[in-house]
Amino acid sequence: MTGNKSGQSSALILGIGNTIYGDDAIGIYLARALQEQGQFPAEFRITEEMGLGLLEKLCGYKQLIVIDSILTPDNNIGKVHHYKGEDFISLTHFSCHYAGLPELFHIARLLQLDFPQQIHILGIEISDATTVSDTLSPALRRKFPGILANVHQILEKVLQPGTIYQKNN
């Protein structure tokens, strides 16, 4: 299994979301904007897939940065939450019907796959992931430039532009 077939970059920035559910697509919009800036030594992927469908696509990279929406009780729309892969190590149960990112990371470890060792999850807080819309809400659209700047700052720290990442062996 290898998602990184080119060997050109071993850092992957993955924008996840659902473009028919408005604000849930924030990860996709941010990843596209970052890719257009062309400032990071990483491969970019955009997907509406989730769960085990992502497993093969993530193998072969040293570093993974996931950009996705997140719902929290704080309802602080536009806040960027930064988690690391080790924040999900203590997973003790699985759903029989759904595999999210924590389950995916755990399965990759159990199967000893060539999975990224450095994982960062950037969760952009939204207030609604169920309204059918092909655009971001007005509140999130207004905050988009600031969110993009916050994500950009985090990526500068974790990717260190100019660094050449070596593929996992």
HELIX and SHEET records of a PDB file:
HELIX    1   1 GLY A   22  ALA A   25  5                                   4    
HELIX    2   2 ILE A   26  GLN A   37  1                                  12    
HELIX    3   3 GLY A   51  LEU A   54  5                                   4    
HELIX    4   4 LEU A   55  LEU A   58  1                                   4    
HELIX    5   5 GLY A   85  PHE A   88  5                                   4    
HELIX    6   6 LEU A  101  LEU A  110  1                                  10    
HELIX    7   7 PRO A  138  LEU A  159  1                                  22    
SHEET    1   A 5 GLU A  43  THR A  47  0                                        
SHEET    2   A 5 ALA A  11  ILE A  16  1                                        
SHEET    3   A 5 GLN A  63  ILE A  70  1                                        
SHEET    4   A 5 GLN A 118  GLU A 125  1                                        
SHEET    5   A 5 VAL A  80  LYS A  84 -1                                        
END                                                                             
